[in-house]
Amino acid sequence: MLATLPRLLPSDFPAIRRGQVKTLQVNLGYRCNLACRHCHVAASPKRTEEMDGATVDRVIELLGRAGVETLDLTGGAPELNPHFRRLVEAARARQVHTIDRCNLTILEEPGQSDLAGFLAEQGVEILASLPCYLEENVDAQRGQGVFEASIAGLRRLYRLGYGDPDGALVLNLIYNPQGAQLPPPQAELERDYRQVLAERYDLRFNRLFTITNMPIQRFGSQLISTGQFDDYMQLLRSAHCGENLARVMCRELISIDWRGVVYDCDFNQMLGLPMVEGAEARPLRIDDLDLDRLRGRAIRVADHCYGCTAGQGSSCGGALAG
């Protein structure tokens, strides 16, 4: 799982410090109905890690803290966690903006026929993974039949009002490159997505976000096995843009894993690099959190951080510049 970590440390990535925490990104578990080639979580139907009810309760308590504006739910497929809907309802009751990182196909899974309606009712923003607008490319990256199920999921959301530029229900799409290259310019690719999805499927969305593939977990292992790891890291390093450092997601976000351990970002979570406390470097847990004390704290960095600053930059909210 962590085979790439020794190759990412030590690092000369520039030192950065965090500001005020505004976003809690919570990984509800690594179980997923898909096993995508680019997945930095290495999620799959065989994974069993899952946040329990007691830890979800701690997250709900944290949502009441001053400054928390957004709850960003991820996985795996976060919707497979049995406490997913309870957590969403609690966040929305506290007026916390809530994002569901949805793979779209989950909306078509048995037992999830009312999921899209629930998300619409709660006013949840959807960040939907659709790594290409071409069926052959999506199926090659994510599995046979995934594109068809993704389009079905998009249609289900569209009928509920998602993607309407004049409506309140936000549907954003996420693009990942097919392999060891940087994403193309986000604005140009968004125009292509809009044209193809409108003409072929009569579908709309709000924004497209491009995200660089991170050299960790499943994608990192693929790079190593194909002899591309060092070249890919050199690509990321050579494309580093210092201006992106001011906008990287970890300055205003913390990541919480299924056990309640706290990280500077989801990528550090997948590398087993938690926030630590004291001389014994004890991993920081959600029960230990004082959000105000995190301001100004140094962020743990390694060479994978170049994936966030290369070219236009990349974060969980897409390109940082350009």
N, C-alpha and C positions, 0 to 999 in steps of 0.2 A: 504494500500500500504506500509506504513512505520511501520507496526506492530512490526517488529523485531528490530527497532532502539533502543528502551529503553533497550533491552536485550544485545545490543552491546556496550553500554556506561554506565558508564565510562570504560576505558580500560587500561591495563598495557602493551599494545603493545609498543615495544621500539620506542623511538623518532627517526625520520629520516628526512633528509633534501634533497631538490632537487638540481640537478646539472643544466647544460644547457639544455633548452628545445630543443629537436630534433624532437619530434613527436607531431602533433596535431591530437588528436582523436576526431572526430566530429560525434555526434549522430544526424542524420538528421530527426529523428522522431520515435515514438513508434509504428506506424502502421506496421503490418506484415501480410503476408498471412497464417502464422502458429501461434499456441499458445502452444509452447512446455512446458512440465512440469518443465524442469530445468531452464527456462528462467529467468535470474536475472533482466531483464527489464520489465517483465510482458507484453511483446508485444503481440498483437493480431490483427485480422482484425477489431475489434471494436474500437481500439485506434485512436484518431484523431490528437494528437499532431504532429506538423510538422514544420520544419524550413522554414521560409519564404525567399523570394528572397533577401530582404534587409540584413538579417543576413548572408545569403550565400555570399553576396558581402563583408561583413566584414571579413569573413573567407578567401576569395580570397585575400583581402588586406594583411591579416596576413601572407599568404604564401610567400610574398615577403620579410619578415623579415630575417635577418641574422640568420643562425643556423638551420632553419627549413628544415629538410631533408625528412620527411615522413608525408603524409596525410593518416590517418587511418579512413575509413568511416564505420560507424556502424549504428544500428537501434535497434529495428524493422528491417524491410527489407529496407536498405538505398536506394535501387534502386527504391522504390515506391515514393520517394520524386521527385516532378516535376523538381527540379533544380539539381538533381544528376549528369546528364551528363554534364551540364554546368560547375559544380564544378570540375569534373574529367578533363575536357578539359583544364580548367584554370590551374589546378595543373600541368598537364603534360607539358603544354606550358612553365611553369616556371621550368621545370626539377625536380619537386618534386616527389619522389617515392610515388606511390599511391596504397593503399590496399583497397580492397572491401571485407567486411565480409559478405559473401554470403551464404544463406541457401540452395542453389542449386535448390530448387523447384521453386524459383522465375523465373528461366530461362525458365520454362515450362508454366508460367502463360500467359493468353491472353494479347496481346499487348506488350509482352516482347520477341518476337521471334528473334529480332535483338540485344538483350542485350549482349549475349555472344560475338557476332561479334564486338560490340562496345568496350567491355572490352579488347578484343584481339588487336584491332586496336590501342587502347591507351596504350597498354603495362601494364595494371593494374595487380598487383599481387592479386590473389584470395585466401582468407582464407575461406575455405568451411566447414561448419558444417556438420559432418557425425558422430554422436555419437556412432556408432557401424557399423561393416560390416555385421551384421546379420539382416535380414528384420524384424523379430519379435521384436527384441529389439528396433530398430529405430521407428517402428510404435507404440510400446507401449509408448515410450517417447515423440513422436512428432505428432502422429496421423496416422490413417489408410491411406495407400497408399503413405506415405511420402518417404519411402525407394525407391520405384519404381520410383517416380518422381526425387529423388536425383540421382539415377543411370542414368536416362535419361539426367539430367543436366550435370553430369560428362562426359557422352559420347559426348554431344554437345561441351563441352570445349576441350575434348581430340582430336576431329576432327579438332579443330582450332590450335592445337599444344601445348595446356596446358599440363603440367606434363612431357614433354619430358626432360630428364636430360641434353640433349645437346642443348636444345632450350632456348629462352629468356623469354617464358611465364611461370610464376611460379604459380603452383597450390599446396597449402598446405591444409591439412585436419585438422579438430579440433575434438577431442574426449572429451566428458563429461561422467563422471560416471552415471550409471543408478539411483543411490540413494545416501545414506548418507555414502559414503566411499571415500577414496582418490583414485586418478587415479593410475593404475599400472605403472611400469617403462616405460617411453616414448619410449626408443629404442626397447624394446622387443615388445611392442604393435605395433610399426611401422612396424616391420618385419611381424607380423601377418596380418596387413592390406594389406601390399604389396602382400603377398602370396595369400590371399583370393580374392582381387580385380583383380589380374592378372589372376588367374586360372579360376574364375567364370565369370568375366565380361570383361577380356582383357583390363583392365584400369591401368594407372600408375598415380603417383603423385610425388611431390618433397619431402615434409616432412609431418610428422604427429606431431601435437602439442596436448599435454594433458592439460586440464584446469580443475581445481578444481571447483566443484559447490559451489557458494557463498550462505551463509545463509541469503539471502535478497529477497525481492519481492516474486515472485511466489514460488520459491524453499524454501525460508525461511518460508513462510506461511504453506507450506506442512509439513515442519519439525515440526512446532508448532502444527498443527492439528493432527499429528501422534505421538506426544510425544517424538520426537527424537531430538529436538533442542539442549537441554543441552548436550546430549551425543555427538552430532556432533561437538559442540563447544569444548568439551573436547578432542575429537579426533584431531581437528586442533591444539589446544594448545599443546597437548602432542607430536605432530609431528613437532613442530616449530624448524627450523634450522636457527640459527643466521647468517650463512654464506650467506644465500639467501638475506639478507637485502641489500647487496651491489648491487644486480642485479634486484631489484623490478622495475616494469615498471614506477612507479610514479616519479622516480628520473629524468627521461628525457622526460616525457610525460605530457601533460595537456589534460583534457577532456572538451569539449564544448557541452552544451546541445542545444536542438532545439530552445530555447529562446535566446541563446548567453551568458548564465551564465557559468562561468568557475569553474572547479573542479580539484582536484588532480588526479582523476582517474574516470573511468566509474562507478565503484562500489560506490564511494562516491556520484556520481550523482544520482544513484538510491536510495540512502538513504537521499537525500536532504542535503548533507554536502558540500556546495560550499566553494571555497576560499573566505575569507572575508577581508575587509579593514577597518581600523580606529577603534576608540573606539566604534562606533555604530555597528560594525561587519556587514558592508554593503557587500552584495554579489558582488564579482568581476565579471564584464562583459567583453565581448570581446573588447569593445571600450576602456576599461581602461587598457588593457594589455601593459606592457612593459616587454618583454621576458627577457631582461638582468637583470631586478630587481628581477626576480623570483629565480635566482640562490641563493642558501643558505637558501631559505625560508623553514620554518617548514611545513611538510606535515600533514594534518589532519588524524588522525588514530583512529580506533575503533577495536573491537574484530574481525570483519570480515577480517581485514588485516592478521590474522593468516592463512587465506585461501591461501594467496600468498606465505607464507614462510613454510608451512607444507610439510614435506617430501622432495621430489625433488624440491618443490616450484612450483608456477604457476603464469603465467602472460598472457597477451593477446598474447604473442609469445610462449606460451607453458612452459614446465618445465625449471627451472632456473639452475638446477644442475643434475649431474648423467647421 
